[in-house]
Amino acid sequence: MAFLRDLRVLYLRELRSALRERSIVVNGILIPIFLYPFLLWAMFTAMTFVEGQAEGFVSRVVVPDAGPLPALVTALESRSDVRLDDADVAPDSLDARLARGDLDAVVRFESDAGGLLADNPTVRIAYDRAESRSRRAAERIEAVVDSLRARRLMAEATGLGLDTVGLRVFALDTENVATNREAGRLILALMVPLFLTLMVALGCFIPAVDTTAGERERSTWETLWTTGVSRGSVVLAKYLLVATMGVVAGMLNVLAISVALGCIIAPLAGDRAADLALGLPLQAVPVMLAVSVLLALLFAALMMVLAAFARTFKEGQAMVTPAYYLALAPLLLSGSPDRGLTPALSLVPVANVTLGLKDAILGRGDTGLLLTAFAVNAALVVVCLALARSLVVREEVVTGAFEGSFWSWLRSRRRTSPSTPNP
Amino acid sequence: MPPALAAHPMTPSPMDPSRASAPAAPLESDAPLTVEVRGLTKSFLEEGRGEVRAVDGIDFTCRAGEVFGLLGANGAGKTTTLRMLSTVLRPTAGTARVLGHDAETDGEAVRRSLGFHSASTALYPRLTAGETLDFFARVNRLDPSKVKPRVDALIERFGIGEYADARVEKLSSGMKQKVAIARTLAHDPPVLIFDEPTVGLDVLNAIALLEVVEELRAEGRTVIYSSHIMSEAERLCDRIAVLHRGRILAMGTLDELRDATGLHYLQDIFVHYVKAAEA
């Protein structure tokens, strides 16, 4: 009972201090709520804007020699979104203008010597794929060529006495068997595990540094160390605080993304989002909670171990940053839409639980594999926590004798040190 | 009662085992013994220097209602001694007991009996003064029903009511000093450790702190007061231990030290012992 009461007092003190620290509130609460919804909105708006801009461009096209297919030139001239520029220059010069962006496309013809049909050249379009307006020009020319090709085929068929109405060959009709809900879940399955992991790690980051290196920098480590509670309860309270901030950041972010998708993106997307149903399936919610808690426990332990060596907050940030990126690296494995949790991947920390969450959102997956993934991460948490405790309670950590160096700590482990853990 | 002055050998070998069992100075008072230090030793491994003995087999005892001074230059071992006493550091050898609790085996009980105040025990900047006192009372397991009356009493005693709801980071140095002393007393500890408490304080705040220490003695608490400022030790300490290179060179009341050296001022007495040890 006394231990739990101590833990509560210590935890509430840590929480109160954390919620009064601007950087923790910004990273753990404000960014998760506003950053990604804002980014999503900004990206979508920018894409729409660029798309609109590209639609409004008048494509500058040059056809140096219209001889083989004059109908193409006529058709291009009839379009209001295409302007045919002067071709009265050397071919090399046209390529240079295209590269500079003075032109959007150049159309040339190559004769088809072996073909069955007369006047049937190959149309070669030169454009700059790196430029959106150049890509748009190529698409417009291709559309004109397709139209001419269809007309020519109709004319040839009519010449051969064929009924053009019955000339449809390989008619194509597609049917999307995915329900609106499934399509929406695919989007969520790609976004939620990624953002949840990112935000949990970000939520843990500053508190992990603040409760260790920050505490030493403020000279409050020793104050706490001289209080009448066990070292274990001090470390556990800090650890729980860091993990709490991670879970809060992750959950707030998922909530914010859900709201953003429904309230911001869907209206912006209009018809394109009309057939999507963006809602998390109920059975994925407990999995998401479990995943966020596990990730928070893992990141908190890992980051606290590293930050414990630092003497200042800045040093702590420098030490934890590589671990932050390292912890997120397994996310690369879960990026593909088709990849699910496999027996091999269930052994890869972080990636395994994010894949498990993805499967849960998609309504598929294997409970056994998911439990294996949880067990792997839980085991890693225990290892990190044992390491964190053995490290943080050492008197060198309190006195800063490691001088902010991981290697100093390793050296102190190798030699027989008279300084021992102080329970 | 025999004379309280314990003259320690000046040049013993650092490895001399007899040093660890040297008897502590007897006390004149019949007040209960609160602190007992025997053969306390602390070694550190330092790169390039090997094993360094920061504290080398010291012995002393303290009684209730006594201000015991640890007088020494920077690096003499004062802070290391007090850190061992408050269980921040574990002794390499020897024992330290507070109210009968062993610092090594019963650390939590020792810490609950102590209030530790030093330049390296800062306050939480994001808590208010009132929250600080409440936290330290609770975390040191003061009976929950007594926490609020105790906090109110400390706020009244140190005159911090005006800024009890202000965050510590917003307070002036003098205000912080008052809060820091109040938080040391939050759980009503019978033993207090002040490690160079006036470092960085202006004259008025330093004098105010010395007055608080005198009040604490009058309340019957034990105060272990470490300093390198002779005038403070002269004014406050009932007994003084001269600490140099981790060893106690001399220990006794000021009058006993004067009698032993034939010198009047504590500064001269201190220099006398240090020079003799270095010779």
Interface residues (C-beta under 8 A of the other chain):
Chain A: A2 R5 D6 V9 L10 R13 R16 S17 R20 E21 R218 S219 T220 E222 T223 W225 T226 T227 G228 V229 S230 E395 V398 T399 A401 R411 S412 R415 S417 P418 S419 T420 P421 N422 P423
Chain B: S43 F44 L45 E47 E51 R83 S86 T87 V88 L89 R90 T92 G107 E108 A109 R111 R112 S113 L114 F116 S118 A119 S120 T121 A122 L123 Y124 P125 R126 L127 E131 F135 F136 R138 V139 N140 R141 R167 H187
